[in-house]
Amino acid sequence: MASHEYDPDDNFGHAFHAQSGIDDDDALEAVAWQFLLLVNPDDEDAALQQFAAFQQALAEGGDGGYPVPLLRDAIDWKAGFHVAEDDAQGLMEALDELAARWRLRIDWGLDDDAREAPDTTELLQAAFAQLREHHLSLWTLDTGEATLAGWITRERDEETMHLVAGALGMPARPGVG
């Protein structure tokens, strides 16, 4: 696929409808590319690598060709996270890694002597609030499993991400889902 520049004013509304999904391979790839540009702002090389992984998985028929898990896997630990819902340590590590891409550090506010693992919902809320202070949005994806998944975008891209996620059939939202 040829390289495309991200256009925040392109609303996809004329071409894609969340209710109907995307049934054309070229349209699916175009929307997947826009998704990858949103989760990898200012890093087209990373988006291209993830797009190649997505295309390969799609061609191999992974997950029945359903794009959401394929994209989730393509961005995992690069521009997104996907951990067990009770894996507080894994969630913190993944979000620390993603925040570092933005040159940020999340203050988890944890007591070093705590014996219990922190609640992952509280961790997501803390990360969302701190990222929001820097005009970033932490997105969470309803995986339909006992897992947590998501990514970070610029706050100004929320409307576009809603449209792209809707076109892909992604049950995603900013904040804790």
Secondary structure as UniProt FT lines:
FT   TURN            8..9
FT   TURN            13..15
FT   TURN            18..20
FT   HELIX           25..39
FT   TURN            41..42
FT   HELIX           44..59
FT   TURN            60..61
FT   HELIX           62..65
FT   HELIX           67..75
FT   TURN            77..79
FT   STRAND          80..84
FT   TURN            85..86
FT   HELIX           88..101
FT   TURN            102..103
FT   TURN            112..113
FT   HELIX           120..132
FT   TURN            133..135
FT   STRAND          136..141
FT   STRAND          147..154
FT   HELIX           155..157
FT   HELIX           158..168
FT   STRAND          172..174
//
